[in-house]
Amino acid sequence: MHMGQSDSSVLYIPVCPVTEANAEYVAQQRDTFLTGHPGPDFPGGKGESEHVGRPGEDYLRLHANDDAMGAMGFAPLNAQRMGNNAGAEQVIRKANGVYGL
């Protein structure tokens, strides 16, 4: 419970199924991360857009593996790592399309 008088930090741990709707959300989250603005669930304001030295995609690529990059829409999802069946391949193909990958 946040008992302070100002904003507090929130940490999201993305544990969800790959669906087209979730991929659309991840793509929006990725795009707002790149600009430093708040994500779609916290719209408005400057967020971190004016922070000097704010990490971006290059920083992520140095420190995150392919699974992490895929979870944020920066790399294609891999059907073989997610069940390797026709249903998984279909939804992952759609998600990668939403990501533009």
Secondary structure, 3 states (H helix, E strand, C coil): CCCCCCCCCCCCCCCCCCCHHHHHHHHHHHHHHHHCCCCCCCCCCCCCCCCCCCCCHHHHHHHCCHHHHHHCCCCCCCHHHHCCCHHHHHHHHHHHHHHCC
